[in-house]
Amino acid sequence: MSRGPEADLLRALHGGRAAGDPLVLPGPWDAVSARAFEEAGFPALATPSAGIAAALGYEDGETPAAEMFAAVARIARAVSVPVTADLEGGYGLPVAELVERVRESGAVGVNLEDSDRVGGLKDPEAHAAWLAEVRAAAGPGLFVNARVDVYIREAADGVAVRDAAVSRARLYAEAGADCVYPIAAPPADLPALRAALGGLPLNALSVPGGLSFAELGLLGATRVTFGDGLLLRATADLTALAARLRSGAVPTG
C-alpha cells in the first residue's frame, strides 16, 4: 500500500510553523505507549531506536534489523497518525531493501544517522551521496530526517564542532533530506544550523531540565523530539511504583 498521503501529511506538519511553535513528536517504544501519545492528541510519532532497544532488552545500537522493523510495524499498526522511525544508520542494508522494509513496516519517515557501526563518523560526502540514493529510491513517499552526530562523537572545541555540524547539515539538505537533526546540539548553535538549511526544518532534542519547546522554536527548531527520554521517565515512574508496592502500598487511581 502506498504511504504517500501520510508522508505528505508528515511533511506538511513541519511546514509553515510559527517561531516558537515547533512540531513536538513524542517517541513511543511499543504499541501501548504509541496509543497513549496518540490519545493525548499528538499528530505524529517518532520512534527512538534507543527506546525500542531498551524495551526489547538490547543495548542502544545492538537491536537486530528484523526486530527493529517488527517493533516499528507494531507501533505503526497501533495508531492512525503518521509514524517516523529511527533506523540508526540503515543496518548496512542495500538502499532498495531498506526503503522496501520501511514501507512494509508502515512507517512514513525515517531518521538516518551519520555514525558508523563502530562508533565513529561517516565521511560526510559519502553519507550525503547515500542519502541521495535513499531519496531517489523512496521518492516523496518517505520523509527523511538526516541525523548529524558530530556533537555526540567529536571532542573538539565548540566552534569546530558547530562548524562541522553546519557543514554536514548543509550537505545532507542538498542531498534531499526533508529535515536535519543535529542531535545534542547546544541551543546556542541552533540559529546557525537553521540558517545553514535555507528554510529546511531543523530537529532539536528536548532534554530534562532544558529549554521549553517554545524556547527551542524561537532559536530555530522546527521539530522537537526526545530520544529515549520519555521511556526513561516512564521507567523511573514504574520503579517508584514498584518500590511502593514492595513496601505494601495499594495502587490508587
Steps between C-alpha positions, in 0.01 A plus 500: 500500500628847416576714805541815290205692648623438855852608406351815349310559824817455706681741268218753528513485879857628483418787264380852568551486874516823696816581693462354846256231384707197397348164412530285815531128427505264799688175466305178562689180572206260462135490394368597843710815525417586139127486572546714810676772302241488223215523750668808651459670163844488342467511119799273428750283688877444473635169626836509682739217417651514849156481659394203290835332567448535875143369477626196308787433739787628284763766546466806280627417152481123553143427385492265199342662196219245483397569859513876453281487190257267678476739796441797270230303318319425826505870589383610155213249507389621842434861402336701224751787497821504291800323653861582426759244608855536628688239297849593618737480202283273287645171633730459202207409276505574127306819437218331308451243777511767771231705328283194438523386862407846622193491277407153623525618861241772445734785592491806275816664627848403614789630706829405337816586691855563382671292769669188372459154653805527725423832667669741261366741241446419135666711234253785447516500120455122484210516743337780301529289186336209683216724619450611140466132402240450772309804380510381138384149594223617732371799308272742686324217684761499778590786736877491554641651820880507471664474842832676552703336777802729534388631838499150650808370316750787482715626787622820329422849627151641464561717196663218303217261584238758407671569168520127425131461586406794277702355212340157535153649537541694178628193312213282617243765412645523151482119475122510538434467872166642614632597844838502675555389859827607665442293811616656828580833335530774764210745477745778416591319177143461373480837319815427296376151418160627392662766281709232328187312394347773289153455644511122539363375835739460793450231767613574857530261794299578814681406821381494863546843655579655163330774304127494438364399161418865428852611592653237272266617225602862540863393454416329171366154579213392276461159662571373851560136594614323816724207415440237767420767759131416531573131553751592770239719671237225479750248637583730792129532579458121480801449727346733758169314475679167545665630816163607641349161417792324666441704814139385509328806355182439302496660150254786460345663195 
